[in-house]
Amino acid sequence: MSEIENRNENYVKISKEIYLTDTRLPEGSVDVSFIRIESPELFEVYTDENTQEYHITIGITKDMSLESLMTKITELKYLIIGEEIAELHVDHDSCIELTGFPRKSIEKLWKDNFCHSNIRIYLHEKRRMIPREEEIRKILEENHDSLIGGHGGVKKTYYRIIANYFWKTVRKDVETYVKNYVICQRNKVNRHPTKMPMIITDFPNKFNDKIAIDICGPFPITKNRNKYILTIQDCLTKYFMGIPIEDFTAITVIRELLEKYISYFGIPRNILTDRGTNFTSDLMKTFEKMMGIKPITTTSFHPQSNGSLERTHQVLKDYLRHFANDNADDWDEKIHLANLYFNTSKHESTGYTPYELVFGNKANDLSSMKKNLNVSYFEYLEELQSRITRNLNETKETLLKSKQETKERYDRMVNPQEFQPNDLVWLCKESNSNDRTNTLNIPFEGPFRVIEKVSDVNYKIQKNRKEIVVHANRLKYANINLFQISLD
């Protein structure tokens, strides 16, 4: 049994290459339709740029001869031969009705032209209707908006329609209708989302110039009533500190930052945080102003801006998962050891351990403590300063190279978009991947108006009564134009 016989049983074999079928048109084929025209004779070709499919319209005049139809079919043959076309689907019944020629005569024309071709030809018995202009809107609604239409995309809606109808601008009208349908724009996941090129972030010149802080958790409540971890990481050396806390209010963050970090390492010049209310509150702003700290906030729901600390969170969680007890309620007693583990492990981005970049020496372990080095205080201090300077300079070069390599990999899949002031855009909602109750939530909200471009990748938009800054990756154009169709 042939491949065609296996695929569909509703066929009638006419000859070796010619088949008669009433199945729907598949993708990746040439579609041939016939319409009534007055004069001159029509032969139009439309190529779908996405699928490389041909859609050919042949005009039939009232007094067309069989020889003229033969000329059109021959012209079609020379057009598609060499294009690696496997299937040709012909609206056979429309051709018979419009020309008035006998069925066998038209079938013979196809046989004579394609008898030496490898192209499979399907002569469809089910005639497609040519609707009046006022009927087109209803056809689009029935084949897209209904429960059967299922709010399908352009291709699905198009193939559903041309199985039963045809008009000259059917493809264009389907594209316009589907792309401007507001409900689809809000409800459907964006399969070709905006993806801007990666921006290489700057890095400070020395330790404690710029630190990143965040909240990790929640975790199981411990005996000490701790539920979260305040995480702090130096942006150059990657030196990390995790501090167990009961809550993540602004006053708790400030207290722990003062007692556990600033009292040991001094006041950082810059602090990078997300836009959580605990980090952007008036109390936190007052504290930063008093300390002379410059706050830097990431774009809303774009954790990549603080990606290094986000990755450190995964390392921290893996460590605690291994060493916490079965009830996982003693993880806060292991935090200091997790900090030691991270800071004495070689960091892939810098090539050094964070401890070594901060203190100039590798942390003592059992083997290093057996060594007895007899050096003077002055010699030790001079060597220490030299080593720290050399290591930090090498770290900057290594970090820059690592960021450039990451950017190169990331930018291979970019899909950048440029938005202009007053453009209407949809804003992707931030979903919680661990929340299985939000599967059917609408993924986009809006549309909202673009106010201005803030940076290469960030835009300020008007969301209800607030102005917010969002990353371009969360935006897509909103097509709100009224549907218009043309039969020109």
N, C-alpha and C positions, 0 to 999 in steps of 0.2 A: 504494500500500500504506500502511496506517495506521501510526501510531507504535507501537501495540501489536503489529502484525504484524511490524514491523521488529525489535522487541525480543525476541520469542520466537515460535517457530513451533508450539509445543505448545499450541494453543488450538483451541476449536471455537466458532464464532460462532453465538449463539442469536438475537440480535436486534441492533438498532443499538447498544444500550447494554450488553447482557448478554454476557459471555464466560465460557466454561468452560475452566479451566486446571488443570494439576497442578504449576505452578511454585512455588518457594518465595516466601514473603511478603517483599516489599521494604520498605525503610524509608520512613517518611513516609506511612503508609497507616492505614486503620481495619481492625482485625482482629476478626472476629466468630466466636465459638466457641459451641458448644451442649453442655450437660451435663444428665444425668438428675437430677431432684430429685423429692421427694415433694410437698411443699407448703410455703409458698405459691409462686407462680411467681416466678422470679428474673430480674432485669435489672440487672446490675452494670456500671459504667463505671470503667475505670482509665486515667488520663492520665499518660503519661511526661513528666515536667517537662523533661527534656533535649531530647527530640525532638518534643514536642507530638503524639505519636501516641496514638490511642485504642485501647484493648483492651477489647472488650465481650463479656460473657458472658451468654447467654440460657439460662434454665432451661427444660427441657422436662419436663412432667409426663406420667404414663403415659396419662391420658385427655384430653390437650390437643386441642382442636378446631382445625380449619383457620382458623376465624375468630379464635381466640385467637392463633395464630401470626401472622396478618395484623395484629393489633393490635400485637404486638411489633415487627414489621418497620416498621410505620408510626411507632411511637414512636422507633425507631432513625433513621428518615428525618428526622424533625423535630429530632432531637438534633444531627445532623451537618450539616444544610443551613445554610449561612451561616458554616461554619467553614473554608472554603477547602480542603476535602478533595477530593483528585483521585481516589483509588482506595479501593474497599471490597473486602476479601477475606473470603470466607465459607467456612466449613467445611461445604460443601454435603452431602457424604456422611454426616456425623454427623447433620445435621438430618434427612435422609431416614431413617436407621436408627432414630433416637430417636423420631420422630413416626409413622413407618409410612405417611406420605403418599406418593402417587406423585411421582416426580421432576418430571414436567411440571407438576403442580399447584403445587409449591413454586417452580419457576422462574417460573410465571405471577405469583405473589405479588411477586416481586422486580421483574418487568417492570412490573406495574401501579403499583407504588409509585414507581419511579424512571424511568419512561418520559419524563418532562419534566425530568429532572435532567442536569447535565453530569458527574456522578460516574460513573466507570467501575467496573462491578461484576464481580468475578471469583468464580465459583462453583467452588471447588476440589473435584475428584473424589477426590483422595487423602485418605482419612479419617485424622484424627489420633487416636491412641490416648489413652485416659485411664488412666494407670498406677495401680497400687495404691500405697499409702503406702510400703511397704517397697521398692518398685522405683525410687523417685525418686532416691535417692542414687546408684544405679548409673547411671541415665540422665545425671545431672550429670557423673559421672566420665567416662563414655564420650564425652560431647560437649564436654568441657573438657580433661581430662588426657591424652587419647590423642593419638597422632600426627596423627590426622585433626582432632581438636578443637584441637590446636595451642596450648593455653593461651590461647585468645582472651579478649578483654575481655567485659564484661557484654553489650553489644549483639550481638556476633558469636555468643557462646554462646547467648544467648536466641533469636535468629532461627534458629540451627541446631536448637534443641530444638523450637520450636513448629511447625517444618515437619512434624514427625512425632508430637508429643505435646502434650497440654494438660492442665493442672490449675489450680485456682483461684489458687494462690499461686505460679505458675511464675516470674513476673517477680521477686518478692521473694526466692524461693529461689535463683535464679540470681545475683542481686546479692550475697546473703549468702555464697554459696559462693565466688564469684570474688574478692570483696574480702577474704575471710579466708584465701585460699590463700597460704600462706607462701612457697612457691617463686616464685610470680608476683611477690610483693611485692619479693623480693630481686633477681630477674632482669630485671624490666622497667624500661625507662627511664621516669622520672616525667615524663609529658607535661603535668602541671599542678603544677610544683614550687612549694615555698614560696618566696615572694619578699617579704621584709619591706620596709617603707618605708625609704627612704634616711635615714641619720642624718647631719646636717651636722656635720662635725668642726670642732673649735675651731682657731683659728690664733693663733700667738704675736704678741706686741706689737712685737717688734723682731728684727732680723737675728741669727741664731745662737742664738735662744732654743730653737728646736726644729729638729733636722735629721733627715732620713730617710736611712738607708743600706741598701744591698742589694748583691747579687752579680748581675751580668749575664754570661751565657755559658752553656756554654763556646763559645769561638771557636777557629779554627785556631791551632795552636801557632806562635808567631812565632820569629824567630831569637834573640830575647832570652828564649825559653822562657815567655813569657806566654800564658795561656790564658783568663783571666777579667778582668772589670773590676769593681773596687770603686766603686760609684756613691754619691755623697753629694749631697744636695740640701737647701737651706734651705727650710723649709715656708712661710715668708712671702714672701720675695723670689724664690723659685724658682732662686736661684743654684746652679749645678750644677758638680760636679767628678767626672770619671771617671779612675780610676787603674788602669793595667794591673798585674795580679798573676799569679804563677805558680799559686797555689792559694788557697783561701779558708778556711784554718784560722784559728782565733781569734787566734793570735800574729801571723799575717800581717795580718789586719784591724786589730789594735791598732797594729802598727808603722806601717802606711801612714796610718792615721788621725792618729797623732801627728806623723809627719814631713811629711805632705803637706797636712793640713788644720788641725789644732790649732795647729801652729807658726806658721801665717799668720793665723788668725782667732780663736784663743782657744778655750776650752773651752765647748762647747754645754751648755745646761741640761738638755735632753731629747734622747734619741735614739730614733727610731722604727725598729723592725726587724721582720722576720718571725720565726717561731719556729725558724729554722734553728739547728742545734746550735752553729755557730760564733758565733752572736749570743747564745745562752742558756747557754753553757758557764760553768763556775766561774771560769775565767780572765777571761772577759769581764765577769762580774759583779764580780770583784775590781777590775778596772781601772775600771769605772764608779763603784764605791764610793769608790775612792781619789780620783777626779777630781770627785766630787760630782755625777755625772750621773744623772739619773732615767731608767731604761730604760722604754720603752713598746713592747709587742709587739702585733702584729696577731693576729686570730683565725686559727687553723689553716686553711690552704688558702682564704683569703678575701683575695686580693690587692687587692680594691677598697679595703681599709682604708689601703693605701699607693698609691692609684691614680695620684697625680700623678707619682711616681717611675717607676711602671710605664709610663706614657705617655712619659716622657722616654727610657726604654730604647728605645722604638720609634724615636724621633727619632735617637738615637745609632746604632742599627743601620742605619738608612737612610743616614746620613752615611758610615759606614765602608764600607757596601756600594758606595757611589759612588766612593770615593777609595782604597780598598785595591787592591793590585795583583792580577793575575789569579789568583795562588795564595792571595790573602788572608792572607799571612803577614807583612805589615808594618803591620797595623792599629794596633798599639801605638805606631807612630811618628806616627800621625795623631790620637791622642787629644787632645793639647793643642790642636790646631786645632778639633777637634769641640767641646771645651769653650768655646773662644772664640766659635765660631759660635753655640752655644746661648745663651751669656750676653749676647751683643750683639744677639740677635734679640728682637723684641717678643713678650712672652708673652701669649697670649689671655686668660688668667684675670686677670692684673694690669693689663694695658694698658701696661706699661713693660718695658724690657729688664732682666733680672736685674742686669746690671752697673750700670745707672743707679740701681737701688734700693739697692745696697750702697755704691757710691762717690760717689753724688750727681751724677755727670756721665755723659754718654754716652761710650762708649769712643772714643778718637781713631781717625779713619780718614784717608785721604789728603786729603779736603776740609777736615776740621776742623784738621789740622796746619798749614794755610796761614794760619790766622787768628792774629793777634797781639793779645792782649787785655792792656792795661796796667792792672792792678788791684793794690792793695796786698795783703799777706798777710792783714791783719785783715779787709779787705772780702771777700776770697776765702773765708776760713774762715766768716765770718758767713753769707754767701750759701749756702755748701755745707751748713751745718747746717740752715738754713731750708729748702733744697730737699729734703734727705733727709727731714726731718720731714713736709713737705707731701706728698711722694711716697708715703711709707709710710702716711700716713693715708688718702690716696686709694686706695692698694692694698688696704687692709683693706675699704673699702666696696665696691670692685670685686670682690674675692674673695668676699665674702658674697653679693653679687648673683649672681655666677656660680654659686656653690654652690646657691643657692635655685632658680635656673632649671634646673640639672641635676637637683635633687631633684624638681622639678615634672614634668619629662619622665619621669624614672625611675619615679615613683610612679603614673603612669597605668596601669601594667601590674602593680601589686603583687598578690600573693596571700598575705596574711599568715596565719600560724598561731600559735596560742598553746598552748604545751606546759606541762603541770603536773608537779610532782614525782611520781615513780614512773610516769609515762607511759612506755610502751615505744615506741621510735623506731628507724627505719632510718637509717643514716648513709651518705650518698653518698660513694663512694670518689673520691679525686682522681685523675683520669686525665691522662695526657700526650697532648695533642692531636696531637703529632708522632710518637707511637709507633703505627704501624699494626699492630703485633702484638697489641694488646689489644682488638680489635674485639669479641670474644666474651666478654670478662671480665664477671663479675657486677658490676653498677653499685653495689649496696648491700651493706653488711655490718651484722651485728647479729642480732636486735634488742638495743638497749642501753637502760638505764634512765636517765631524766632525774633528776638530783639536785636542781638548783635553777636558777632564772633569774638570770643574772649581770647582764644589762643588758637594754635594750629588744630587742636582736637577738641576744644571745649566751646560750647555755645550757651548763651544766656537766653532762656525762653520765659514767656509769660504763662505761668501755670495758675489758672484761676486768678486770684488776686496777688499772687506772689511771683517774684522773679527768682528763678533758680538757675544755677550753672550745672550743665550736664555734659557728659562725654558724648561725642558724636556717634559712638558705637551704639548708643541707646536710642537713636533717632532714625526715622525713615519718613520719606515724603508722604504727605497726605494728599491724595488726589480727590478733590472735592468738587471738581467741575461737573456741571449738569451733563447728563448723557445726551449726546447729539449723534444722529445717524445721517448718513448721506448715501444717496443712490446715484450720484453723478458718475 
